Amino acid sequence: MVGVLSVWYPEVCGNGYSVVNRILHGTWLWPTLLLILILKLAATAATFGSGAAGGVFTPTLFAGACIGSLVCQLLLPIWPGHNLQAEAFVVVGMGAFLAASTHAPIMAIIIIFELTLDYPIILPLMLACVVAHYTSLAFEKKSIYADSLQRKGLGDYQRQLSTLRVSDLMKRDPISILDTANFREITEKFVTNRFNYLYVTDTAGAFVGAIALHDIKSYLSEDELASVVVARDILREDIPTIAAHDSLAEALDRFTRHDGERLPVVLDDESHRLIGSLSKNDLILALAERSKPAPQNGSQKTAENPANSS
């Protein structure tokens, strides 16, 4: 199919940059443009859906440029007195179609702006990308890359994370301090240990929050104020925690809402007793280790018993 299209309509094949450039210069009439758009979408669906080599990023820009130009040509007879800029419609169409297909409107806005560096187009581009994104979500929750990532093993990673528990990877008895500790004890903990957050517990050992290294800097130059400050005065209560029985998939989700390198691990959600900490690096390394292919039986036996090779 693609071979036949390349003979009759060579614009359908390739990355489409030359066609987008011609669309920007307004050299296409709407009947030809509509036909090329339909054929390009069919060729991309056949190629990408079959698993053959080829991406969807540049075809997405191609389709968006075509749609933007078609909209402009449709509006010209309706508003004959207005000076509609076809280039702006093409660029906004590219951004809107990219945002709709990838479900990433911010990324689409940044990419299109970096390509054009056109400041006046920012507002219509933002509006079109946001509207296209939410309109697309009403019909399809997954992005255009979802099935491709699934074929490449994204589901395997999710299953691996869901089978491992936080208790399998956490480090027990993390460094912490009581909520009644004075400022001198807090600074000593930060000096003797290299971390950005110091965990705070009550007398029963329950986690009540954490003190950020950045938050104590303002007190270092104020001796009078530092002498009366205790841990509960400067701790942050919005630090996310993870229970020991939770899966690593849940821990990964918690890390997206925390800028620290560690998560406090509590025994359970009821007692909230601090029992450990989970490192982001340990989580990534564990996932990388489990994603390695298993050794072949023959090579494994040879490694276990070198005498078998003689």
C-alpha positions as CSV (number, residue, x, y, z in Angstrom):
1,M,0.0,0.0,0.0
2,V,2.7,2.5,1.0
3,G,4.7,1.6,-2.1
4,V,1.7,2.4,-4.4
5,L,1.1,5.7,-2.5
6,S,4.8,6.7,-2.9
7,V,4.4,6.5,-6.7
8,W,1.1,8.3,-7.0
9,Y,1.5,10.7,-4.1
10,P,5.1,10.9,-3.0
11,E,4.2,13.6,-0.4
12,V,2.6,10.8,1.7
13,C,5.9,9.1,2.3
14,G,8.8,10.4,4.4
15,N,8.8,12.6,7.4
16,G,6.7,15.3,5.8
17,Y,8.9,18.3,6.6
18,S,9.0,19.4,3.0
19,V,5.2,19.2,2.7
20,V,4.7,21.1,5.9
21,N,7.0,23.8,4.5
22,R,4.9,24.0,1.4
23,I,1.7,24.2,3.5
24,L,3.2,27.1,5.4
25,H,3.8,29.0,2.2
26,G,0.2,28.4,1.1
27,T,0.9,26.4,-2.1
28,W,-1.9,23.7,-1.5
29,L,-5.6,24.0,-2.4
30,W,-8.0,22.3,0.0
31,P,-9.1,19.3,-2.2
32,T,-5.5,18.2,-2.7
33,L,-4.7,19.0,0.9
34,L,-7.6,16.9,2.2
35,L,-6.7,14.0,0.0
36,I,-3.0,14.0,1.1
37,L,-4.2,14.2,4.8
38,I,-6.4,11.2,4.5
39,L,-3.7,9.2,2.7
40,K,-1.1,10.2,5.2
41,L,-3.2,9.1,8.2
42,A,-4.0,5.8,6.5
43,A,-0.3,5.2,5.7
44,T,0.8,6.1,9.2
45,A,-1.9,3.8,10.8
46,A,-0.9,0.9,8.6
47,T,2.9,1.4,9.2
48,F,2.7,2.1,12.9
49,G,-0.1,-0.4,13.6
50,S,1.8,-3.3,12.0
51,G,4.9,-2.6,14.2
52,A,7.1,-1.7,11.2
53,A,9.8,0.9,11.5
54,G,8.5,4.4,11.6
55,G,7.3,7.0,14.1
56,V,4.3,9.1,14.7
57,F,5.8,12.4,15.8
58,T,6.4,14.0,12.4
59,P,3.1,12.5,10.9
60,T,1.4,14.2,13.9
61,L,2.9,17.6,12.9
62,F,2.0,16.8,9.3
63,A,-1.7,16.1,10.1
64,G,-1.9,19.2,12.4
65,A,-0.5,21.4,9.6
66,C,-3.0,20.1,7.1
67,I,-5.9,20.6,9.5
68,G,-4.8,24.1,10.3
69,S,-4.5,25.0,6.7
70,L,-7.9,23.5,5.9
71,V,-9.5,25.5,8.7
72,C,-8.0,28.7,7.4
73,Q,-9.2,28.0,3.9
74,L,-12.7,27.2,5.3
75,L,-12.9,30.5,7.1
76,L,-11.7,32.7,4.3
77,P,-15.0,32.7,2.4
78,I,-16.9,33.2,5.7
79,W,-14.8,36.3,6.8
80,P,-13.6,37.8,3.5
81,G,-12.8,41.1,5.1
82,H,-10.4,39.7,7.7
83,N,-6.7,39.3,7.0
84,L,-6.3,35.7,8.2
85,Q,-2.7,34.5,8.4
86,A,-2.5,31.0,7.0
87,E,0.9,30.4,8.7
88,A,-0.6,31.0,12.1
89,F,-3.4,28.5,11.5
90,V,-0.9,25.9,10.3
91,V,1.4,26.4,13.4
92,V,-1.5,26.3,15.8
93,G,-2.9,23.3,14.1
94,M,0.4,21.4,14.5
95,G,0.5,22.2,18.2
96,A,-3.2,21.3,18.8
97,F,-2.9,17.9,17.0
98,L,0.3,17.1,18.9
99,A,-1.3,17.9,22.2
100,A,-4.4,15.9,21.4
101,S,-2.5,12.8,20.3
102,T,0.1,12.7,23.0
103,H,-2.0,14.1,25.9
104,A,0.9,16.4,26.7
105,P,-0.3,20.0,26.0
106,I,2.6,21.7,27.8
107,M,5.1,19.7,25.8
108,A,3.3,20.6,22.6
109,I,3.3,24.3,23.4
110,I,7.0,24.3,24.2
111,I,8.0,22.4,21.1
112,I,6.0,24.6,18.7
113,F,7.2,27.8,20.3
114,E,10.8,26.6,20.2
115,L,10.3,25.9,16.4
116,T,8.8,29.2,15.6
117,L,9.9,31.7,18.4
118,D,6.8,33.6,17.5
119,Y,5.6,35.4,20.7
120,P,2.2,36.7,19.4
121,I,1.2,33.1,18.6
122,I,1.6,31.9,22.2
123,L,-2.0,32.7,23.4
124,P,-3.9,31.1,20.5
125,L,-1.4,28.2,20.7
126,M,-2.0,27.6,24.4
127,L,-5.8,27.9,24.0
128,A,-5.8,25.4,21.0
129,C,-3.6,22.9,22.8
130,V,-5.6,22.9,26.0
131,V,-8.9,22.6,24.1
132,A,-7.6,19.8,21.9
133,H,-6.1,17.9,24.9
134,Y,-9.4,17.8,26.8
135,T,-11.5,17.1,23.7
136,S,-9.2,14.2,23.0
137,L,-9.5,12.9,26.5
138,A,-13.3,12.7,26.1
139,F,-12.8,10.1,23.4
140,E,-9.6,8.3,24.3
141,K,-7.7,8.3,27.6
142,K,-4.5,6.8,26.3
143,S,-2.0,8.7,24.3
144,I,-0.8,7.6,20.8
145,Y,2.3,6.1,22.3
146,A,0.5,3.9,24.9
147,D,0.3,0.8,22.8
148,S,3.8,1.1,21.6
149,L,5.1,1.4,25.1
150,Q,3.0,-1.6,26.1
151,R,4.7,-3.7,23.4
152,K,8.1,-2.5,24.6
153,G,7.5,-3.9,28.1
154,L,5.9,-1.1,30.1
155,G,3.4,-3.6,31.5
156,D,6.2,-5.8,32.6
157,Y,7.7,-3.0,34.7
158,Q,4.4,-2.3,36.3
159,R,3.9,-5.9,37.2
160,Q,7.4,-6.1,38.6
161,L,6.8,-3.1,40.8
162,S,3.5,-4.4,42.0
163,T,5.0,-7.8,43.1
164,L,7.7,-6.2,45.3
165,R,6.9,-4.7,48.7
166,V,8.4,-1.6,50.4
167,S,9.6,-3.8,53.3
168,D,11.8,-5.7,50.8
169,L,13.8,-2.7,49.9
170,M,13.6,-0.2,52.8
171,K,16.4,0.7,55.2
172,R,15.4,0.2,58.8
173,D,15.8,2.6,61.7
174,P,16.3,5.9,59.8
175,I,17.9,8.9,61.5
176,S,15.2,10.9,63.2
177,I,14.7,13.4,66.0
178,L,12.0,14.1,68.6
179,D,9.6,16.9,68.0
180,T,10.8,18.5,71.3
181,A,14.5,18.6,70.1
182,N,16.1,22.1,70.2
183,F,17.7,23.8,67.3
184,R,21.2,22.8,68.2
185,E,20.3,19.1,68.1
186,I,18.7,19.7,64.7
187,T,21.8,21.3,63.2
188,E,24.1,18.6,64.6
189,K,22.0,16.0,62.9
190,F,22.3,17.8,59.6
191,V,26.0,18.3,60.0
192,T,26.8,14.7,60.8
193,N,24.5,13.2,58.2
194,R,24.1,14.2,54.5
195,F,20.5,14.4,53.7
196,N,17.9,17.1,52.8
197,Y,15.1,16.0,55.2
198,L,15.3,15.1,58.9
199,Y,12.4,13.0,60.1
200,V,10.6,14.0,63.2
201,T,8.7,11.7,65.6
202,D,6.8,12.0,68.8
203,T,7.6,10.2,72.0
204,A,5.7,7.1,70.8
205,G,7.8,6.9,67.7
206,A,5.0,8.0,65.3
207,F,6.1,10.0,62.3
208,V,4.8,13.6,62.5
209,G,6.7,15.3,59.7
210,A,10.2,16.3,58.5
211,I,12.5,19.3,58.7
212,A,14.0,20.4,55.4
213,L,17.6,21.6,55.3
214,H,16.6,24.7,53.4
215,D,14.2,25.7,56.2
216,I,16.8,25.9,58.9
217,K,19.1,28.3,57.0
218,S,17.1,31.4,58.0
219,Y,17.7,30.6,61.7
220,L,21.4,30.2,61.5
221,S,22.1,33.9,61.7
222,E,19.5,34.6,64.4
223,D,20.9,33.3,67.7
224,E,18.1,34.6,69.8
225,L,15.4,33.0,67.7
226,A,17.3,29.8,67.3
227,S,17.6,29.3,71.0
228,V,13.8,29.0,71.4
229,V,13.0,27.1,68.3
230,V,12.2,23.3,68.6
231,A,11.6,20.7,65.9
232,R,7.8,20.9,65.9
233,D,8.0,24.7,65.1
234,I,9.7,24.2,61.8
235,L,8.7,20.7,60.6
236,R,6.7,20.1,57.5
237,E,3.6,18.0,57.9
238,D,2.9,17.5,54.2
239,I,5.7,14.9,53.7
240,P,4.2,11.8,52.0
241,T,4.7,8.5,53.7
242,I,4.5,4.9,52.6
243,A,3.5,1.8,54.5
244,A,5.8,-1.2,54.7
245,H,3.2,-3.5,53.1
246,D,2.6,-1.2,50.1
247,S,3.9,-2.1,46.7
248,L,6.8,-0.4,45.0
249,A,4.4,0.8,42.3
250,E,2.7,2.9,45.0
251,A,6.1,4.1,46.3
252,L,6.9,5.3,42.8
253,D,3.7,7.2,42.7
254,R,4.5,8.9,46.0
255,F,7.9,10.0,44.8
256,T,6.2,12.0,42.1
257,R,4.7,14.2,44.8
258,H,7.9,14.5,46.8
259,D,11.1,16.3,45.8
260,G,13.3,14.4,48.3
261,E,15.5,11.4,47.7
262,R,13.9,9.3,50.4
263,L,10.4,8.4,51.6
264,P,9.6,7.7,55.3
265,V,8.3,4.2,55.8
266,V,5.7,3.6,58.5
267,L,4.5,0.4,60.0
268,D,0.9,1.0,59.0
269,D,-1.5,3.8,58.4
270,E,-3.0,3.4,61.9
271,S,0.0,3.7,64.2
272,H,2.1,5.7,61.8
273,R,5.2,4.4,63.6
274,L,8.4,5.3,61.7
275,I,10.3,2.1,61.0
276,G,12.5,2.9,57.9
277,S,13.1,4.9,54.8
278,L,13.0,4.1,51.1
279,S,15.6,5.5,48.7
280,K,14.6,6.6,45.2
281,N,18.0,5.3,43.9
282,D,17.4,1.9,45.5
283,L,14.0,1.7,43.9
284,I,15.4,2.5,40.4
285,L,18.2,0.0,40.8
286,A,15.8,-2.7,42.0
287,L,13.7,-2.1,38.9
288,A,16.8,-2.1,36.6
289,E,18.0,-5.4,38.2
290,R,14.7,-7.2,37.7
291,S,14.4,-6.0,34.1
292,K,17.7,-7.8,33.1
293,P,17.1,-10.9,31.0
294,A,17.5,-14.2,32.9
295,P,20.7,-16.1,32.1
296,Q,20.5,-19.1,29.8
297,N,20.4,-22.5,31.5
298,G,23.6,-23.7,29.9
299,S,25.6,-20.6,30.9
300,Q,24.1,-20.7,34.4
301,K,25.2,-24.3,35.0
302,T,28.7,-23.5,33.7
303,A,29.0,-20.6,36.1
304,E,27.8,-22.6,39.0
305,N,30.0,-25.6,38.3
306,P,33.2,-24.8,36.3
307,A,34.1,-28.4,36.4
308,N,31.4,-29.3,33.9
309,S,33.2,-27.4,31.1
310,S,36.2,-29.7,31.2
